[in-house]
Amino acid sequence: MAEHRLVSIIVPCHNGARFLAEALDSALAQTHPAIEVIVVDDGSIDDTAAVLGHYARRLRVLRQQNRGPSAARNAALGLAQGDYVAFLDADDRFLPDKIARQAAVLDARPDVGLVYSGWRFIDEDGRVLPGAGRPRGEGDLLPALLLGNPIHPLAAVVRRALVAEVGGFDETLRGCEDWDLFLRLSRHGMRWASVEAALGEYRVHPAQSHGQTRMMFASAVRVLERFFADSDLPPALRAMEGRAFQAAYLRGAAECYRAGLIADGDRAFHAAARARPDFLGEPASLRRFCRDLMPTGAQHQDVVVTHWRDITRRLRRAMRTLFRRPDLEPEIAALRGRARRATLRLTARLAWKRLRSLIAPARTGTGDRHHGDLLPSRLAP
């Protein structure tokens, strides 16, 4: 029987005592027989040390002053002995066969550097929420990756040597550090593979770092600026620059609107139009924007349909604000008609889908089963 390769599970923790035990229990419950769990206490001042004390020799623990998740993960990588590494935040969980299934792919496919799985969402109490993240593609994912990070870190198992070759996580980034690493790995030639199953659980709760909207948005733009500063980029990747920045700015606009940062959202929406004006008339781009207006864990089609009035009202407001700018660039102003038609078509499509969703349950007597209970009837602000 072949010897199982060691997998290092890296858990950075800064004041994460509330959920840490669940994360560690899920790591230690892996069916893969060769794992090590490395926890980096990144300057916690809560009960993290007390939680870790319950695990005695079952973990490797490193304590440091607070330096952020990138520095914490890099410190753990310096201690790791595994051929493969997995990343588990202190508020998330692994399903028991996650590491075994992903490590098996890396064992069987030496051309693959990273294997990712699907994931599901859970709430503060660990209850499973509707919706899931699903694998979408294998091989060279760099072009798709430029349009946004397709996975959460907990979905990935990656060869440790490759992470070392590209220098690990960028410690100057306080957000989007995982996206930056995946871009550099892919630019290095790494190929991706997937396991089409939800093997991780991503917890949705108010204290997450993605709530730091301005910081995350600025980090995303910085990641792209640095990527496209590479003078040796192939022409096919260089040609994606406008689309990549448009996607990042549009995603940032949605996140700002969602957080109530209306002026920031307006500026980001304008920046998206400057980066690539054509998106204003593209229904697919506007649908993506509408999904991004929903909270994390609720960015799927049936929830968007349920809240179509609020979502399309916000889209129309963003469009109005953009086209009323006194200093609007002529190439953007020329798209007013196309943008209006695309917005109207999208509004009509969502309204029709909502009507159909109400009619079908009424015929069967089952009632409305959409996930409207996840969100308030009006999306703040």
Secondary structure in CASP SS format (residue, H / E / C, confidence):
PFRMAT SS
TARGET T0000
AUTHOR 0000-0000-0000
METHOD secondary structure of the structure
MODEL  1
M C 1.00
A C 1.00
E C 1.00
H C 1.00
R C 1.00
L C 1.00
V E 1.00
S E 1.00
I E 1.00
I E 1.00
V E 1.00
P E 1.00
C E 1.00
H C 1.00
N C 1.00
G C 1.00
A H 1.00
R H 1.00
F H 1.00
L H 1.00
A H 1.00
E H 1.00
A H 1.00
L H 1.00
D H 1.00
S H 1.00
A H 1.00
L H 1.00
A C 1.00
Q C 1.00
T C 1.00
H C 1.00
P C 1.00
A C 1.00
I E 1.00
E E 1.00
V E 1.00
I E 1.00
V E 1.00
V E 1.00
D E 1.00
D E 1.00
G C 1.00
S C 1.00
I C 1.00
D C 1.00
D C 1.00
T H 1.00
A H 1.00
A H 1.00
V H 1.00
L H 1.00
G H 1.00
H C 1.00
Y C 1.00
A H 1.00
R H 1.00
R H 1.00
L C 1.00
R E 1.00
V E 1.00
L E 1.00
R E 1.00
Q E 1.00
Q C 1.00
N C 1.00
R C 1.00
G C 1.00
P H 1.00
S H 1.00
A H 1.00
A H 1.00
R H 1.00
N H 1.00
A H 1.00
A H 1.00
L H 1.00
G H 1.00
L H 1.00
A C 1.00
Q C 1.00
G C 1.00
D C 1.00
Y E 1.00
V E 1.00
A E 1.00
F E 1.00
L C 1.00
D C 1.00
A C 1.00
D C 1.00
D C 1.00
R E 1.00
F E 1.00
L C 1.00
P C 1.00
D C 1.00
K H 1.00
I H 1.00
A H 1.00
R H 1.00
Q H 1.00
A H 1.00
A H 1.00
V H 1.00
L H 1.00
D H 1.00
A H 1.00
R C 1.00
P C 1.00
D C 1.00
V C 1.00
G C 1.00
L E 1.00
V E 1.00
Y E 1.00
S E 1.00
G E 1.00
W E 1.00
R E 1.00
F E 1.00
I E 1.00
D C 1.00
E C 1.00
D C 1.00
G C 1.00
R C 1.00
V E 1.00
L E 1.00
P E 1.00
G E 1.00
A E 1.00
G E 1.00
R C 1.00
P C 1.00
R C 1.00
G C 1.00
E C 1.00
G E 1.00
D C 1.00
L C 1.00
L H 1.00
P H 1.00
A H 1.00
L H 1.00
L C 1.00
L C 1.00
G C 1.00
N C 1.00
P C 1.00
I C 1.00
H C 1.00
P H 1.00
L H 1.00
A H 1.00
A E 1.00
V E 1.00
V E 1.00
R E 1.00
R H 1.00
A H 1.00
L H 1.00
V H 1.00
A H 1.00
E H 1.00
V C 1.00
G C 1.00
G C 1.00
F C 1.00
D C 1.00
E C 1.00
T C 1.00
L C 1.00
R C 1.00
G C 1.00
C C 1.00
E H 1.00
D H 1.00
W H 1.00
D H 1.00
L H 1.00
F H 1.00
L H 1.00
R H 1.00
L H 1.00
S H 1.00
R H 1.00
H C 1.00
G C 1.00
M C 1.00
R C 1.00
W E 1.00
A E 1.00
S E 1.00
V E 1.00
E E 1.00
A E 1.00
A E 1.00
L E 1.00
G E 1.00
E E 1.00
Y E 1.00
R E 1.00
V C 1.00
H C 1.00
P C 1.00
A C 1.00
Q C 1.00
S H 1.00
H H 1.00
G H 1.00
Q C 1.00
T H 1.00
R H 1.00
M H 1.00
M H 1.00
F H 1.00
A H 1.00
S H 1.00
A H 1.00
V H 1.00
R H 1.00
V H 1.00
L H 1.00
E H 1.00
R H 1.00
F H 1.00
F H 1.00
A C 1.00
D C 1.00
S C 1.00
D C 1.00
L C 1.00
P C 1.00
P H 1.00
A H 1.00
L H 1.00
R H 1.00
A C 1.00
M C 1.00
E H 1.00
G H 1.00
R H 1.00
A H 1.00
F H 1.00
Q H 1.00
A H 1.00
A H 1.00
Y H 1.00
L H 1.00
R H 1.00
G H 1.00
A H 1.00
A H 1.00
E H 1.00
C H 1.00
Y H 1.00
R H 1.00
A C 1.00
G C 1.00
L C 1.00
I H 1.00
A H 1.00
D H 1.00
G H 1.00
D H 1.00
R H 1.00
A H 1.00
F H 1.00
H H 1.00
A H 1.00
A H 1.00
A H 1.00
R H 1.00
A H 1.00
R C 1.00
P H 1.00
D H 1.00
F H 1.00
L H 1.00
G H 1.00
E C 1.00
P H 1.00
A H 1.00
S H 1.00
L H 1.00
R H 1.00
R H 1.00
F H 1.00
C H 1.00
R H 1.00
D H 1.00
L C 1.00
M C 1.00
P C 1.00
T C 1.00
G C 1.00
A C 1.00
Q C 1.00
H C 1.00
Q H 1.00
D H 1.00
V H 1.00
V H 1.00
V H 1.00
T H 1.00
H C 1.00
W H 1.00
R H 1.00
D H 1.00
I H 1.00
T H 1.00
R H 1.00
R H 1.00
L H 1.00
R H 1.00
R H 1.00
A H 1.00
M H 1.00
R H 1.00
T H 1.00
L H 1.00
F H 1.00
R C 1.00
R C 1.00
P C 1.00
D C 1.00
L C 1.00
E C 1.00
P H 1.00
E H 1.00
I H 1.00
A H 1.00
A C 1.00
L C 1.00
R H 1.00
G H 1.00
R H 1.00
A H 1.00
R H 1.00
R H 1.00
A H 1.00
T H 1.00
L H 1.00
R H 1.00
L H 1.00
T H 1.00
A H 1.00
R H 1.00
L H 1.00
A H 1.00
W H 1.00
K H 1.00
R H 1.00
L H 1.00
R H 1.00
S H 1.00
L H 1.00
I H 1.00
A H 1.00
P H 1.00
A H 1.00
R H 1.00
T H 1.00
G C 1.00
T C 1.00
G C 1.00
D C 1.00
R C 1.00
H C 1.00
H C 1.00
G H 1.00
D H 1.00
L H 1.00
L C 1.00
P C 1.00
S C 1.00
R C 1.00
L C 1.00
A C 1.00
P C 1.00
END
